[in-house]
C-alpha cells in the first residue's frame, strides 16, 4: 500500500514549476485613464465602445496600433479579429481569473494574434506572469467611451445572412436606453421598463464612497434633485455605483443640474476626515445592507 501511494519521482518538482494563478485584484482598472468608465462599460452600460492604444514596444506581433474595447461581442466572445484587421475585445464576457485586468489583456493579445475573421471564444486562466492592461496599454492616452443605441458595431460594413440579422435584431431589442450625463464622469441615465434611474460610478474606493453617501443620507441630502430617491448601490471592481430612481417623465438632460449639485456634495463628503456620527453610522449600515456585488 505504501509503495502504491508513493508520488512518482519528479512530480513535486513539476508541480512547483507550474505558473501560479493570478492573484485576486479588487480594483483591477486602477491606474488606467477614466477608471470609472472602464467599470461602467464592464457592468452597467449595454452598448458602447472605446479605443485603446498599445504602449511603445508592447503591441503583439502583427497587431494593429489600436484596439477597440466593446461592452459585449456576439456570443459573448472575449475577442474578435475582423477580416479587415480591426481587433475588438468584449469586456462583459466574464472572468477567467481573479484579475479582470489580466483577463482583458489576454483577450487583447489572443485576438491580435488570431487569423483575420476569427473570434476568441474562450480565455485561458491568467497566471501571475500574465501581463495586465496597465502593462500593455499606453496609460497616457485618453479612454473615450462612445455609447451606441444598439450592436450594429458588431458587423461594421459586413453583410448579414437572415439568421445573423435576426440575432442582431434580438440583441438590439434588449438594449436598455442609456444616456451619459455630462455633469459628472461616469454618470448615466437609463430607462428600464416604465422606470428611470441615474446610475453613477464613483471614483473613490468603496468604503470612502459609502461613508460619503452615509453622511449625505443622515443629513437628508441624498436625494438627486427634488424627488430622486437613493435606492442603494452596486459594488464592482473596487468602486461603488449608487442608483437613484428619478422622475420617469423627465428627459435625461433635465438631470444635469441635479447631478452637478450632487457631485459637489459627494466630493465634499468624501474629503471629510471627521469620524462618522451615530446617525451616519446607522445610515452607512443601511446602505451597506442594500449594496449588491456585481461579479
ZAGUDO-711641 format. One line per field, with one value per residue: residue number from 1; residue in three letters; chain; x, z, y of N, C-alpha, C in turn. Coordinates in steps of 0.05 Angstrom, whole numbers, padded with zeros to 5 digits, m for minus. Layout:
N
num: [NUM|...]
residu: [ALA|...]
chaine: [A|...]
n.u: [X|...]
n.w: [Z|...]
n.v: [Y|...]
ca.u: [X|...]
ca.w: [Z|...]
ca.v: [Y|...]
c.u: [X|...]
c.w: [Z|...]
c.v: [Y|...]
//
This chain:
295
num: [1|2|3|4|5|6|7|8|9|10|11|12|13|14|15|16|17|18|19|20|21|22|23|24|25|26|27|28|29|30|31|32|33|34|35|36|37|38|39|40|41|42|43|44|45|46|47|48|49|50|51|52|53|54|55|56|57|58|59|60|61|62|63|64|65|66|67|68|69|70|71|72|73|74|75|76|77|78|79|80|81|82|83|84|85|86|87|88|89|90|91|92|93|94|95|96|97|98|99|100|101|102|103|104|105|106|107|108|109|110|111|112|113|114|115|116|117|118|119|120|121|122|123|124|125|126|127|128|129|130|131|132|133|134|135|136|137|138|139|140|141|142|143|144|145|146|147|148|149|150|151|152|153|154|155|156|157|158|159|160|161|162|163|164|165|166|167|168|169|170|171|172|173|174|175|176|177|178|179|180|181|182|183|184|185|186|187|188|189|190|191|192|193|194|195|196|197|198|199|200|201|202|203|204|205|206|207|208|209|210|211|212|213|214|215|216|217|218|219|220|221|222|223|224|225|226|227|228|229|230|231|232|233|234|235|236|237|238|239|240|241|242|243|244|245|246|247|248|249|250|251|252|253|254|255|256|257|258|259|260|261|262|263|264|265|266|267|268|269|270|271|272|273|274|275|276|277|278|279|280|281|282|283|284|285|286|287|288|289|290|291|292|293|294|295]
residu: [UNK|UNK|UNK|UNK|UNK|UNK|UNK|UNK|UNK|UNK|UNK|UNK|UNK|UNK|UNK|UNK|UNK|UNK|UNK|UNK|UNK|UNK|UNK|UNK|UNK|UNK|UNK|UNK|UNK|UNK|UNK|UNK|UNK|UNK|UNK|UNK|UNK|UNK|UNK|UNK|UNK|UNK|UNK|UNK|UNK|UNK|UNK|UNK|UNK|UNK|UNK|UNK|UNK|UNK|UNK|UNK|UNK|UNK|UNK|UNK|UNK|UNK|UNK|UNK|UNK|UNK|UNK|UNK|UNK|UNK|UNK|UNK|UNK|UNK|UNK|UNK|UNK|UNK|UNK|UNK|UNK|UNK|UNK|UNK|UNK|UNK|UNK|UNK|UNK|UNK|UNK|UNK|UNK|UNK|UNK|UNK|UNK|UNK|UNK|UNK|UNK|UNK|UNK|UNK|UNK|UNK|UNK|UNK|UNK|UNK|UNK|UNK|UNK|UNK|UNK|UNK|UNK|UNK|UNK|UNK|UNK|UNK|UNK|UNK|UNK|UNK|UNK|UNK|UNK|UNK|UNK|UNK|UNK|UNK|UNK|UNK|UNK|UNK|UNK|UNK|UNK|UNK|UNK|UNK|UNK|UNK|UNK|UNK|UNK|UNK|UNK|UNK|UNK|UNK|UNK|UNK|UNK|UNK|UNK|UNK|UNK|UNK|UNK|UNK|UNK|UNK|UNK|UNK|UNK|UNK|UNK|UNK|UNK|UNK|UNK|UNK|UNK|UNK|UNK|UNK|UNK|UNK|UNK|UNK|UNK|UNK|UNK|UNK|UNK|UNK|UNK|UNK|UNK|UNK|UNK|UNK|UNK|UNK|UNK|UNK|UNK|UNK|UNK|UNK|UNK|UNK|UNK|UNK|UNK|UNK|UNK|UNK|UNK|UNK|UNK|UNK|UNK|UNK|UNK|UNK|UNK|UNK|UNK|UNK|UNK|UNK|UNK|UNK|UNK|UNK|UNK|UNK|UNK|UNK|UNK|UNK|UNK|UNK|UNK|UNK|UNK|UNK|UNK|UNK|UNK|UNK|UNK|UNK|UNK|UNK|UNK|UNK|UNK|UNK|UNK|UNK|UNK|UNK|UNK|UNK|UNK|UNK|UNK|UNK|UNK|UNK|UNK|UNK|UNK|UNK|UNK|UNK|UNK|UNK|UNK|UNK|UNK|UNK|UNK|UNK|UNK|UNK|UNK|UNK|UNK|UNK|UNK|UNK|UNK|UNK|UNK|UNK|UNK|UNK|UNK]
chaine: [A|A|A|A|A|A|A|A|A|A|A|A|A|A|A|A|A|A|A|A|A|A|A|A|A|A|A|A|A|A|A|A|A|A|A|A|A|A|A|A|A|A|A|A|A|A|A|A|A|A|A|A|A|A|A|A|A|A|A|A|A|A|A|A|A|A|A|A|A|A|A|A|A|A|A|A|A|A|A|A|A|A|A|A|A|A|A|A|A|A|A|A|A|A|A|A|A|A|A|A|A|A|A|A|A|A|A|A|A|A|A|A|A|A|A|A|A|A|A|A|A|A|A|A|A|A|A|A|A|A|A|A|A|A|A|A|A|A|A|A|A|A|A|A|A|A|A|A|A|A|A|A|A|A|A|A|A|A|A|A|A|A|A|A|A|A|A|A|A|A|A|A|A|A|A|A|A|A|A|A|A|A|A|A|A|A|A|A|A|A|A|A|A|A|A|A|A|A|A|A|A|A|A|A|A|A|A|A|A|A|A|A|A|A|A|A|A|A|A|A|A|A|A|A|A|A|A|A|A|A|A|A|A|A|A|A|A|A|A|A|A|A|A|A|A|A|A|A|A|A|A|A|A|A|A|A|A|A|A|A|A|A|A|A|A|A|A|A|A|A|A|A|A|A|A|A|A|A|A|A|A|A|A|A|A|A|A|A|A|A|A|A|A|A|A]
n.u: [00017|00039|00078|00047|00021|00060|00087|00101|00169|00195|00147|00135|00170|00151|00102|00115|00138|00098|00062|00039|m00030|m00063|m00064|m00120|m00148|m00177|m00189|m00185|m00179|m00152|m00107|m00111|m00130|m00191|m00216|m00267|m00301|m00284|m00303|m00358|m00369|m00358|m00399|m00450|m00466|m00499|m00486|m00429|m00368|m00296|m00231|m00166|m00095|m00033|00022|00088|00126|00098|00059|00030|00061|00044|m00003|m00053|m00043|m00081|m00136|m00204|m00245|m00302|m00368|m00396|m00391|m00413|m00443|m00419|m00364|m00296|m00260|m00246|m00219|m00225|m00239|m00219|m00177|m00185|m00184|m00225|m00248|m00287|m00312|m00349|m00351|m00343|m00304|m00240|m00202|m00178|m00166|m00189|m00164|m00119|m00146|m00173|m00128|m00105|m00145|m00139|m00088|m00094|m00135|m00109|m00070|m00099|m00123|m00145|m00215|m00228|m00256|m00241|m00258|m00255|m00220|m00156|m00138|m00111|m00044|00004|00044|00021|00010|m00017|m00070|m00049|00004|00006|m00020|m00020|m00020|m00024|m00056|m00121|m00184|m00240|m00306|m00357|m00424|m00474|m00536|m00550|m00525|m00500|m00448|m00422|m00419|m00399|m00386|m00402|m00442|m00502|m00529|m00596|m00604|m00564|m00581|m00629|m00609|m00579|m00620|m00650|m00613|m00608|m00659|m00658|m00629|m00619|m00644|m00597|m00563|m00506|m00490|m00467|m00451|m00421|m00367|m00378|m00432|m00498|m00560|m00617|m00668|m00712|m00760|m00818|m00794|m00744|m00674|m00615|m00550|m00487|m00418|m00374|m00312|m00281|m00252|m00289|m00304|m00295|m00330|m00379|m00380|m00384|m00435|m00466|m00459|m00487|m00538|m00553|m00558|m00602|m00592|m00588|m00620|m00630|m00636|m00702|m00736|m00709|m00694|m00649|m00635|m00600|m00537|m00491|m00433|m00372|m00311|m00280|m00302|m00358|m00426|m00476|m00548|m00602|m00672|m00710|m00753|m00797|m00819|m00786|m00734|m00667|m00631|m00651|m00631|m00581|m00565|m00580|m00546|m00496|m00499|m00502|m00454|m00418|m00432|m00421|m00365|m00346|m00363|m00335|m00284|m00281|m00251|m00273|m00296|m00349|m00414|m00463|m00513|m00496|m00466|m00507|m00535|m00497|m00495|m00546|m00541|m00500|m00525|m00558|m00527|m00504|m00462|m00430|m00408]
n.w: [00000|00017|m00022|m00068|m00061|m00064|m00088|m00156|m00179|m00188|m00192|m00153|m00164|m00215|m00203|m00172|m00210|m00242|m00267|m00222|m00204|m00224|m00177|m00136|m00152|m00126|m00147|m00207|m00251|m00234|m00242|m00296|m00349|m00339|m00302|m00280|m00324|m00349|m00311|m00315|m00368|m00363|m00329|m00327|m00373|m00433|m00490|m00518|m00541|m00540|m00555|m00549|m00542|m00555|m00510|m00523|m00558|m00538|m00568|m00593|m00642|m00708|m00693|m00696|m00686|m00652|m00610|m00606|m00551|m00528|m00500|m00504|m00545|m00603|m00582|m00534|m00541|m00520|m00553|m00620|m00685|m00739|m00809|m00838|m00807|m00759|m00688|m00637|m00570|m00521|m00459|m00423|m00419|m00378|m00324|m00324|m00286|m00223|m00233|m00269|m00302|m00322|m00350|m00391|m00417|m00436|m00473|m00510|m00529|m00551|m00589|m00623|m00644|m00670|m00731|m00785|m00786|m00747|m00684|m00613|m00571|m00520|m00457|m00430|m00362|m00328|m00305|m00253|m00281|m00325|m00368|m00349|m00364|m00351|m00361|m00414|m00444|m00469|m00420|m00419|m00459|m00477|m00455|m00486|m00482|m00526|m00532|m00558|m00593|m00605|m00626|m00675|m00687|m00685|m00735|m00771|m00837|m00858|m00892|m00870|m00862|m00862|m00811|m00781|m00783|m00754|m00704|m00690|m00688|m00644|m00604|m00606|m00590|m00537|m00512|m00461|m00459|m00453|m00429|m00427|m00377|m00373|m00330|m00291|m00286|m00313|m00300|m00311|m00343|m00347|m00376|m00354|m00370|m00347|m00313|m00290|m00280|m00248|m00253|m00225|m00228|m00177|m00163|m00118|m00069|m00046|00009|00025|m00010|00007|00059|00047|00021|00064|00101|00073|00069|00123|00135|00106|00053|00009|m00035|m00105|m00139|m00132|m00124|m00133|m00111|m00070|m00081|m00069|m00076|m00124|m00122|m00154|m00183|m00144|m00137|m00122|m00142|m00138|m00142|m00164|m00165|m00211|m00237|m00283|m00325|m00340|m00383|m00398|m00401|m00365|m00315|m00309|m00278|m00227|m00219|m00222|m00176|m00137|m00145|m00125|m00071|m00058|m00068|m00029|00018|00014|00021|00074|00138|00185|00241|00232|00254|00302|00277|00224|00221|00227|00180|00144|00154|00136|00081|00067|00075|00032|m00012|m00072|m00098|m00160|m00200]
n.v: [m00024|00025|00033|00036|00085|00121|00183|00194|00199|00263|00289|00327|00368|00382|00403|00447|00478|00496|00553|00602|00617|00677|00730|00753|00815|00871|00921|00925|00961|01005|01058|01062|01107|01143|01107|01098|01096|01049|01012|01024|01008|00955|00937|00967|00993|00982|00980|01000|01029|01039|01065|01039|01045|01012|01010|01036|00989|00946|00922|00862|00819|00835|00860|00912|00983|01003|00982|00963|00970|00938|00935|00886|00828|00788|00727|00731|00731|00736|00763|00788|00784|00821|00812|00856|00871|00899|00896|00874|00874|00845|00865|00847|00793|00758|00729|00699|00693|00718|00770|00819|00855|00827|00786|00814|00836|00789|00774|00815|00804|00752|00760|00795|00763|00725|00695|00736|00749|00713|00693|00700|00651|00629|00641|00627|00611|00664|00675|00690|00712|00734|00790|00854|00901|00951|00944|00934|00974|01043|01086|01139|01155|01178|01152|01145|01137|01114|01115|01070|01060|01009|00944|00948|00959|00911|00888|00923|00942|00895|00846|00813|00747|00718|00694|00719|00772|00767|00752|00797|00835|00816|00824|00880|00895|00884|00923|00969|01034|01085|01142|01182|01226|01294|01324|01299|01253|01188|01181|01159|01162|01120|01079|01031|00990|01020|01054|01100|01114|01140|01120|01115|01114|01120|01154|01140|01095|01038|01040|01094|01120|01099|01119|01174|01177|01160|01202|01242|01220|01215|01268|01282|01295|01263|01259|01262|01319|01342|01298|01251|01188|01154|01089|01048|01013|00987|00945|00942|00920|00945|00995|01039|01041|01081|01083|01120|01127|01163|01216|01189|01216|01256|01280|01257|01300|01336|01325|01343|01389|01373|01329|01354|01386|01345|01320|01358|01356|01303|01300|01336|01310|01262|01281|01293|01282|01272|01234|01186|01202|01177|01175|01176|01129|01093|01104|01087|01032|01018|01030|00995|00946|00947|00942|00912|00863|00862|00812]
ca.u: [00000|00056|00092|00027|00012|00083|00086|00122|00192|00194|00121|00135|00184|00135|00080|00126|00146|00074|00057|00019|m00053|m00063|m00077|m00144|m00144|m00203|m00194|m00168|m00175|m00138|m00083|m00118|m00146|m00220|m00222|m00296|m00314|m00279|m00322|m00384|m00371|m00357|m00422|m00477|m00472|m00505|m00473|m00410|m00341|m00275|m00207|m00142|m00070|m00012|00046|00110|00140|00082|00039|00038|00069|00022|m00026|m00056|m00035|m00103|m00155|m00230|m00257|m00331|m00381|m00401|m00389|m00431|m00440|m00402|m00336|m00277|m00246|m00251|m00201|m00242|m00226|m00204|m00154|m00192|m00186|m00245|m00247|m00311|m00304|m00371|m00352|m00338|m00277|m00226|m00184|m00185|m00157|m00202|m00144|m00103|m00164|m00177|m00103|m00103|m00163|m00127|m00065|m00103|m00149|m00089|m00055|m00117|m00125|m00167|m00241|m00231|m00261|m00230|m00282|m00250|m00195|m00143|m00136|m00087|m00025|00017|00062|00006|00010|m00042|m00075|m00031|00030|00003|m00032|m00010|m00038|m00026|m00076|m00148|m00203|m00265|m00328|m00378|m00448|m00489|m00564|m00552|m00500|m00493|m00419|m00412|m00416|m00387|m00398|m00407|m00470|m00510|m00550|m00622|m00601|m00548|m00598|m00647|m00594|m00573|m00645|m00656|m00594|m00615|m00684|m00653|m00613|m00632|m00637|m00578|m00552|m00484|m00493|m00443|m00446|m00403|m00356|m00389|m00460|m00515|m00589|m00626|m00697|m00717|m00789|m00831|m00780|m00718|m00654|m00588|m00530|m00463|m00394|m00359|m00283|m00268|m00254|m00316|m00310|m00297|m00355|m00402|m00380|m00394|m00464|m00478|m00460|m00508|m00563|m00560|m00565|m00625|m00582|m00581|m00638|m00620|m00656|m00724|m00750|m00693|m00691|m00626|m00645|m00578|m00512|m00476|m00404|m00358|m00283|m00269|m00316|m00386|m00444|m00502|m00571|m00625|m00696|m00717|m00779|m00798|m00829|m00765|m00713|m00640|m00618|m00663|m00618|m00553|m00561|m00582|m00522|m00474|m00501|m00496|m00424|m00405|m00437|m00406|m00337|m00341|m00367|m00313|m00259|m00282|m00237|m00287|m00308|m00378|m00431|m00480|m00532|m00482|m00460|m00532|m00541|m00478|m00504|m00569|m00531|m00485|m00544|m00572|m00507|m00503|m00437|m00432|m00385]
ca.w: [00000|00018|m00048|m00088|m00058|m00066|m00110|m00177|m00178|m00205|m00193|m00136|m00179|m00237|m00192|m00163|m00234|m00255|m00261|m00201|m00215|m00219|m00151|m00138|m00151|m00121|m00163|m00230|m00271|m00222|m00257|m00324|m00352|m00337|m00289|m00276|m00349|m00352|m00294|m00327|m00392|m00353|m00313|m00328|m00399|m00450|m00516|m00520|m00550|m00536|m00568|m00533|m00557|m00542|m00502|m00542|m00556|m00525|m00586|m00603|m00670|m00727|m00682|m00704|m00665|m00633|m00605|m00597|m00528|m00531|m00477|m00509|m00573|m00609|m00567|m00511|m00546|m00508|m00573|m00649|m00704|m00763|m00835|m00846|m00789|m00733|m00665|m00617|m00545|m00504|m00430|m00406|m00426|m00355|m00313|m00324|m00263|m00202|m00241|m00294|m00320|m00336|m00368|m00415|m00431|m00451|m00495|m00530|m00542|m00567|m00612|m00641|m00657|m00685|m00760|m00792|m00789|m00726|m00656|m00589|m00559|m00491|m00447|m00410|m00336|m00326|m00284|m00240|m00301|m00348|m00367|m00342|m00381|m00343|m00373|m00443|m00458|m00464|m00399|m00423|m00480|m00465|m00458|m00491|m00487|m00545|m00529|m00582|m00588|m00609|m00630|m00703|m00690|m00687|m00762|m00788|m00863|m00868|m00897|m00853|m00872|m00848|m00783|m00769|m00779|m00733|m00679|m00684|m00681|m00617|m00586|m00605|m00576|m00509|m00502|m00443|m00467|m00434|m00437|m00410|m00368|m00376|m00305|m00274|m00300|m00310|m00290|m00334|m00341|m00363|m00373|m00352|m00369|m00343|m00292|m00299|m00259|m00252|m00242|m00226|m00217|m00162|m00167|m00093|m00061|m00037|00036|00025|m00024|00025|00081|00036|00018|00091|00112|00060|00076|00150|00135|00089|00029|m00011|m00058|m00130|m00145|m00112|m00119|m00140|m00086|m00070|m00076|m00059|m00091|m00134|m00118|m00176|m00190|m00123|m00136|m00115|m00162|m00127|m00160|m00156|m00182|m00217|m00250|m00309|m00346|m00347|m00401|m00386|m00399|m00343|m00290|m00308|m00255|m00202|m00217|m00216|m00147|m00121|m00147|m00106|m00044|m00054|m00066|m00003|00039|00012|00030|00103|00154|00211|00248|00228|00277|00306|00255|00198|00222|00221|00151|00129|00157|00118|00054|00063|00072|00006|m00033|m00087|m00112|m00188|m00207]
ca.v: [00000|00048|00037|00044|00112|00139|00202|00189|00216|00287|00302|00350|00389|00391|00420|00473|00493|00507|00581|00607|00631|00706|00737|00769|00844|00882|00945|00918|00982|01027|01066|01067|01132|01140|01081|01094|01088|01020|00998|01027|00990|00927|00929|00979|01005|00959|00980|01022|01023|01058|01056|01040|01044|00998|01024|01032|00964|00926|00910|00836|00819|00835|00873|00940|01002|01008|00960|00973|00957|00938|00923|00858|00819|00766|00702|00738|00725|00754|00779|00783|00797|00824|00808|00880|00875|00911|00878|00882|00858|00849|00863|00836|00765|00742|00727|00673|00693|00737|00796|00826|00868|00806|00772|00831|00837|00764|00775|00832|00790|00730|00770|00807|00741|00707|00699|00754|00735|00693|00702|00686|00640|00625|00651|00611|00624|00681|00668|00713|00724|00746|00819|00868|00924|00973|00937|00931|00997|01070|01097|01168|01160|01181|01130|01160|01119|01122|01099|01063|01053|00981|00930|00948|00960|00884|00878|00944|00943|00868|00838|00791|00730|00721|00686|00739|00795|00762|00752|00825|00848|00808|00838|00909|00899|00880|00945|00989|01061|01096|01168|01191|01254|01310|01339|01284|01229|01161|01182|01151|01160|01097|01072|01002|00988|01046|01068|01112|01114|01150|01102|01132|01101|01140|01149|01134|01067|01031|01049|01123|01127|01092|01140|01199|01175|01158|01229|01257|01207|01222|01297|01287|01307|01243|01260|01274|01338|01343|01273|01227|01173|01136|01062|01030|01014|00964|00945|00928|00927|00962|01021|01039|01052|01087|01083|01136|01127|01191|01221|01176|01234|01275|01271|01255|01326|01351|01318|01353|01407|01357|01313|01372|01392|01321|01316|01376|01347|01278|01307|01348|01290|01243|01294|01297|01262|01271|01208|01185|01204|01153|01175|01169|01101|01079|01107|01070|01005|01014|01030|00971|00924|00949|00940|00887|00860|00852|00796]
c.u: [00017|00070|00072|00020|00035|00081|00108|00145|00189|00168|00121|00149|00167|00113|00091|00134|00122|00070|00035|m00005|m00051|m00076|m00102|m00136|m00172|m00210|m00177|m00162|m00161|m00112|m00088|m00133|m00176|m00228|m00252|m00311|m00308|m00299|m00350|m00388|m00372|m00384|m00448|m00484|m00476|m00488|m00455|m00384|m00322|m00250|m00183|m00118|m00049|00010|00069|00124|00124|00061|00048|00045|00045|m00003|m00029|m00047|m00056|m00122|m00181|m00240|m00287|m00343|m00385|m00399|m00408|m00423|m00421|m00373|m00318|m00263|m00253|m00231|m00217|m00225|m00209|m00181|m00160|m00194|m00206|m00243|m00272|m00305|m00326|m00373|m00346|m00309|m00266|m00207|m00194|m00177|m00168|m00183|m00128|m00121|m00168|m00151|m00098|m00120|m00152|m00105|m00074|m00118|m00130|m00075|m00072|m00117|m00148|m00193|m00246|m00238|m00243|m00254|m00279|m00224|m00182|m00142|m00110|m00070|m00012|00036|00048|00006|m00017|m00046|m00056|m00003|00029|m00004|m00017|m00029|m00039|m00047|m00103|m00164|m00231|m00287|m00348|m00402|m00461|m00517|m00568|m00525|m00492|m00463|m00407|m00404|m00402|m00401|m00405|m00437|m00476|m00530|m00575|m00619|m00585|m00564|m00618|m00634|m00588|m00598|m00653|m00638|m00601|m00640|m00680|m00638|m00629|m00625|m00621|m00566|m00530|m00488|m00466|m00434|m00426|m00392|m00372|m00416|m00478|m00544|m00598|m00655|m00699|m00747|m00801|m00817|m00753|m00700|m00630|m00569|m00503|m00440|m00377|m00329|m00268|m00269|m00281|m00323|m00313|m00323|m00379|m00403|m00392|m00424|m00478|m00480|m00484|m00535|m00572|m00569|m00589|m00618|m00576|m00600|m00625|m00641|m00678|m00734|m00734|m00685|m00667|m00636|m00625|m00554|m00504|m00447|m00392|m00330|m00272|m00282|m00345|m00403|m00472|m00523|m00593|m00648|m00706|m00744|m00779|m00807|m00809|m00745|m00686|m00628|m00628|m00649|m00590|m00548|m00561|m00557|m00498|m00475|m00494|m00466|m00410|m00408|m00421|m00376|m00330|m00343|m00344|m00287|m00258|m00266|m00249|m00297|m00338|m00393|m00448|m00501|m00520|m00474|m00485|m00540|m00522|m00486|m00527|m00560|m00516|m00503|m00558|m00552|m00507|m00476|m00441|m00406|m00363]
c.w: [00000|m00009|m00069|m00086|m00060|m00091|m00130|m00175|m00198|m00204|m00176|m00150|m00201|m00226|m00184|m00187|m00248|m00248|m00240|m00214|m00208|m00193|m00156|m00135|m00149|m00139|m00188|m00249|m00259|m00237|m00286|m00326|m00352|m00325|m00286|m00301|m00356|m00336|m00306|m00351|m00384|m00341|m00320|m00354|m00419|m00476|m00519|m00530|m00542|m00548|m00549|m00551|m00541|m00533|m00521|m00536|m00544|m00543|m00594|m00633|m00688|m00718|m00694|m00681|m00644|m00632|m00596|m00574|m00531|m00505|m00481|m00539|m00578|m00593|m00543|m00515|m00531|m00529|m00601|m00665|m00731|m00788|m00844|m00828|m00762|m00712|m00645|m00593|m00529|m00475|m00412|m00410|m00402|m00346|m00317|m00300|m00243|m00209|m00268|m00313|m00335|m00357|m00394|m00431|m00447|m00476|m00517|m00544|m00560|m00592|m00633|m00657|m00674|m00715|m00766|m00797|m00767|m00699|m00636|m00573|m00529|m00483|m00428|m00384|m00334|m00302|m00273|m00260|m00324|m00346|m00360|m00363|m00376|m00354|m00403|m00458|m00451|m00445|m00400|m00444|m00467|m00471|m00461|m00500|m00507|m00540|m00556|m00575|m00591|m00615|m00660|m00707|m00691|m00716|m00780|m00815|m00875|m00872|m00878|m00868|m00855|m00818|m00768|m00764|m00756|m00706|m00671|m00675|m00652|m00597|m00583|m00589|m00545|m00496|m00484|m00453|m00445|m00446|m00417|m00403|m00368|m00349|m00287|m00290|m00293|m00295|m00314|m00326|m00357|m00357|m00374|m00349|m00367|m00323|m00302|m00275|m00268|m00238|m00246|m00213|m00203|m00163|m00141|m00087|m00047|m00009|00038|00012|m00007|00048|00071|00033|00045|00104|00100|00067|00104|00152|00118|00062|00007|m00035|m00082|m00141|m00124|m00104|m00124|m00115|m00089|m00062|m00062|m00077|m00101|m00125|m00142|m00180|m00170|m00121|m00130|m00136|m00149|m00149|m00149|m00175|m00186|m00233|m00278|m00332|m00354|m00365|m00387|m00381|m00375|m00316|m00288|m00284|m00229|m00198|m00210|m00186|m00129|m00122|m00127|m00077|m00038|m00051|m00039|00020|00038|00022|00060|00117|00182|00216|00243|00254|00280|00284|00229|00198|00217|00192|00135|00131|00138|00089|00048|00060|00045|m00018|m00046|m00102|m00140|m00194|m00187]
c.v: [00025|00054|00047|00074|00132|00157|00195|00209|00239|00301|00327|00374|00400|00410|00447|00490|00505|00536|00584|00622|00661|00712|00754|00799|00857|00905|00942|00940|01006|01033|01070|01093|01126|01113|01076|01087|01059|01004|01000|01009|00961|00918|00941|00992|00982|00958|01004|01011|01045|01047|01059|01036|01028|01017|01018|01005|00941|00912|00882|00837|00817|00849|00901|00958|01006|00984|00973|00956|00960|00927|00893|00852|00796|00741|00706|00730|00745|00772|00771|00798|00797|00819|00832|00886|00888|00890|00890|00863|00865|00845|00854|00805|00747|00741|00699|00671|00713|00765|00803|00840|00848|00792|00788|00834|00812|00763|00792|00818|00768|00739|00782|00786|00723|00714|00718|00739|00715|00705|00688|00677|00635|00637|00631|00626|00639|00672|00694|00727|00737|00776|00830|00891|00947|00968|00940|00957|01023|01083|01127|01175|01161|01156|01142|01140|01131|01104|01094|01056|01023|00969|00928|00950|00932|00877|00898|00945|00915|00862|00814|00773|00733|00715|00708|00764|00791|00763|00781|00840|00842|00823|00868|00914|00896|00904|00963|01017|01075|01122|01175|01220|01268|01323|01325|01260|01204|01161|01177|01151|01136|01092|01042|00998|01016|01063|01078|01115|01130|01131|01115|01118|01122|01133|01142|01104|01063|01043|01079|01133|01122|01112|01166|01199|01174|01186|01245|01246|01215|01251|01303|01299|01287|01242|01273|01293|01337|01316|01248|01212|01153|01108|01045|01033|00987|00967|00930|00938|00947|00989|01017|01052|01057|01089|01100|01131|01155|01192|01208|01193|01255|01263|01271|01282|01343|01345|01328|01370|01392|01340|01330|01380|01369|01315|01333|01366|01321|01283|01318|01327|01270|01255|01297|01275|01261|01242|01208|01187|01179|01152|01167|01140|01084|01080|01089|01041|00999|01013|01004|00947|00924|00949|00912|00885|00848|00838|00799]
//
